[in-house]
Every structure is written in structure tokens, then in C-alpha cells.
Amino acid sequence: MRIRRIFAAVFATAAFAGLGLTGVATATAATQGVPSVVTPSECKQGGGTADLANNVCKGGMYDGEQVD
């Protein structure tokens, strides 16, 4: 009976530690996934319009990003 409690505590601790590590990895990936410069076609595919006079994407997923 004592072994079951110890095993359950070790398993729960490992599970919570694993959840913490995946949360950090997800946050890091989300931060690095957004490009700082997009092409006019990427801007359009993201739902925006490339303003080539000001070299900026307006609207959509890349709103405010520099267009190259």
C-alpha cells in the first residue's frame, strides 16, 4: 500500500514537471515564429494589403510588419 502512494506521488510530480516544460517550449516557439520582414505575397496570404509606398503590411496576420 505504501509503495502505491509513493509511486503515485512520483508519477504526479513527473507529470506536472512535464506540463511546465511544454508550456515554456510553446511560449518560446510562439515568440520566435513571427517574422519581422515579410514579402508582399506573404502579407496578402496573411489577409493583409502590402503598402509599398511605406513598405508596411496593413491588416491581417502581419499587420504593421515591414514589407521587403
C-alpha distance (Angstrom), angle and dihedral (degrees) to the residues before:
residue distance angle dihedral
M1 . . .
R2 3.80 . .
I3 3.82 91.1 .
R4 3.80 91.0 55.7
R5 3.81 91.7 54.3
I6 3.78 92.3 48.1
F7 3.80 91.5 47.1
A8 3.82 91.2 48.8
A9 3.82 91.5 50.1
V10 3.82 92.5 49.2
F11 3.80 91.5 46.9
A12 3.83 92.9 49.1
T13 3.80 91.9 48.7
A14 3.80 91.7 50.7
A15 3.80 91.3 48.0
F16 3.81 93.2 51.8
A17 3.80 91.7 46.6
G18 3.81 90.2 51.6
L19 3.80 91.4 51.7
G20 3.79 90.6 52.1
L21 3.80 92.9 51.9
T22 3.80 94.0 49.0
G23 3.81 90.7 50.0
V24 3.81 90.9 54.8
A25 3.81 92.0 47.1
T26 3.80 91.6 50.5
A27 3.80 92.7 49.9
T28 3.81 91.5 49.7
A29 3.80 92.8 48.6
A30 3.79 92.1 49.5
T31 3.78 91.7 51.7
Q32 3.79 94.1 50.0
G33 3.82 96.2 42.4
V34 3.81 97.3 75.1
P35 3.82 113.3 87.9
S36 3.81 119.1 -140.0
V37 3.83 93.7 -149.4
V38 3.80 123.9 39.6
T39 3.77 134.3 -176.7
P40 3.81 120.1 -117.2
S41 3.82 89.9 -108.2
E42 3.83 92.0 51.4
C43 3.80 89.0 50.7
K44 3.81 90.7 51.5
Q45 3.82 92.9 45.7
G46 3.81 88.8 51.6
G47 3.80 90.0 57.3
G48 3.79 98.4 -99.1
T49 3.78 138.9 109.9
A50 3.80 122.2 -116.9
D51 3.81 110.5 -127.7
L52 3.80 99.0 -157.7
A53 3.82 93.3 180.0
N54 3.82 89.9 65.3
N55 3.85 97.1 22.7
V56 3.79 93.6 -125.1
C57 3.80 135.8 120.9
K58 3.79 113.1 -123.1
G59 3.79 119.9 -155.3
G60 3.77 130.9 -11.6
M61 3.78 128.4 60.8
Y62 3.84 95.7 -34.0
D63 3.81 97.5 44.6
G64 3.81 110.3 161.9
E65 3.81 95.3 9.6
Q66 3.79 119.6 133.3
V67 3.82 115.4 -101.9
D68 3.78 117.5 -140.3
